[in-house]
Amino acid sequence: MIVGRSNEESEAGVMPSQELVDAMMEYNESLVKAGVLLAAEGLYPSSHGARIAYSGGKATVLDGPFTEAKELIAGFWLIQVKSREEALEWAMRIPVPCGHDGVGLHVWQVLDPTDMPPESMSPETTEREHALRESLEGHEGA
């Protein structure tokens, strides 16, 4: 997963320039042509979001906006590639507008259930996970 971090502009709801939108569209099209794109979305500013905080076993909803913009995300790409190196190669191609020095991207490996050691999940849990994934696949494109 490639995570694009927010900045003051994205948190203020400033939309990207047409030039950047076009560059992002070209990038996304290249991901599709390579057969690696699973999802790609931009996110609204944190003023449209909420956090769930836990204390003493109870959940509390905290409405945005959130002031620590350096820790917020503005969008993401979910790609399926063969290696960390390939993921980094794709991330390095993302068009970044001028003036966004220091904002950066995060690249994270998604933990797949098949990555779990067998002893960490009971056979029943493994079976439930498999059934859940099959159910999701049946709903794609619906």
C-alpha positions in Angstrom: 0.0 0.0 0.0 1.4 3.4 -1.0 0.1 6.1 1.3 0.2 9.8 0.3 0.4 12.1 3.3 -1.6 15.2 3.6 -0.3 18.8 3.8 -1.8 22.2 4.7 -3.4 22.5 1.2 -5.0 19.1 1.2 -6.3 19.6 4.8 -7.8 22.9 3.7 -9.7 21.1 0.9 -7.7 22.7 -1.9 -8.1 20.5 -5.0 -5.1 19.6 -7.1 -4.3 21.4 -10.3 -5.6 20.0 -13.6 -2.0 19.3 -14.5 -1.5 17.2 -11.4 -4.8 15.4 -11.9 -3.7 14.5 -15.5 -0.3 13.3 -14.2 -2.0 11.1 -11.5 -4.4 9.7 -14.2 -1.4 8.7 -16.4 0.3 7.1 -13.4 -2.9 5.2 -12.5 -3.4 4.1 -16.1 0.2 2.8 -16.1 -0.6 0.7 -12.9 -3.7 -0.7 -14.6 -1.8 -1.5 -17.8 0.9 -3.4 -15.7 -1.9 -5.3 -14.0 -0.9 -4.3 -10.4 -3.5 -1.8 -9.3 -6.1 -3.0 -6.9 -7.5 0.3 -5.6 -6.5 4.0 -5.7 -8.4 6.8 -3.9 -8.0 10.3 -2.6 -9.4 11.2 0.7 -11.4 14.2 2.0 -9.7 16.4 4.6 -9.8 15.3 8.2 -12.6 17.8 8.9 -14.9 15.2 7.1 -13.5 12.4 9.2 -13.6 11.0 12.7 -11.4 9.0 15.0 -12.4 6.3 17.5 -10.5 6.6 20.8 -10.5 3.8 23.4 -10.2 4.2 27.1 -11.2 1.7 29.8 -12.6 -0.6 27.2 -15.0 2.1 25.9 -15.0 3.7 22.5 -15.4 7.5 21.9 -15.9 9.3 18.6 -13.7 12.3 18.0 -14.8 14.4 15.1 -12.2 16.1 12.8 -10.5 18.2 11.8 -7.2 17.0 13.4 -4.4 19.5 13.8 -1.4 17.1 13.4 -1.6 17.2 9.5 1.9 15.6 9.2 0.4 12.4 10.4 -2.7 12.4 8.2 -3.2 10.8 4.8 -4.6 12.3 1.6 -4.9 9.2 -0.4 -3.6 5.7 -1.2 -2.8 3.2 -3.9 -3.2 -0.5 -3.2 -1.0 -2.5 -5.6 -0.1 -6.1 -5.8 3.5 -6.7 -6.8 6.1 -9.4 -6.4 8.5 -7.6 -4.2 9.3 -4.7 -1.9 11.7 -3.4 -4.6 8.9 -3.4 -7.2 6.6 -1.6 -4.8 9.2 1.1 -4.2 9.8 1.4 -8.0 6.1 2.2 -8.5 6.1 4.6 -5.6 9.0 6.5 -7.0 7.0 7.2 -10.1 4.2 9.0 -8.4 3.9 12.6 -9.6 4.6 15.0 -6.8 3.7 18.7 -7.3 6.3 21.4 -6.7 6.2 22.8 -3.2 5.5 19.5 -1.5 9.0 18.8 -0.3 9.1 16.9 2.9 5.5 15.6 2.7 6.5 12.2 1.2 4.9 8.8 0.9 4.8 5.7 3.0 5.0 2.2 1.5 3.6 -0.6 3.6 3.3 -4.3 2.9 -0.2 -5.6 3.5 -0.4 -8.6 5.7 -2.2 -11.4 3.9 -3.8 -14.2 5.9 -1.6 -16.7 4.0 1.4 -14.9 5.6 0.4 -15.9 9.1 2.2 -18.8 10.7 -0.2 -21.9 10.8 0.0 -22.0 14.6 -1.3 -18.4 14.9 -4.8 -19.3 13.6 -7.0 -22.3 14.5 -8.3 -24.5 11.7 -11.8 -23.0 12.4 -10.5 -19.4 12.0 -8.6 -20.4 8.9 -11.8 -21.9 7.4 -13.8 -18.8 8.4 -11.2 -16.5 6.8 -11.3 -18.6 3.6 -15.1 -18.5 3.4 -15.1 -14.7 4.0 -12.6 -14.1 1.2 -14.7 -16.3 -1.2 -17.8 -14.3 -0.3 -16.0 -11.1 -1.0 -14.8 -12.4 -4.4 -18.4 -13.3 -5.2 -19.5 -9.6 -4.6 -16.8 -8.0 -6.7 -18.3 -6.0 -9.6 -21.8 -6.2 -8.1 
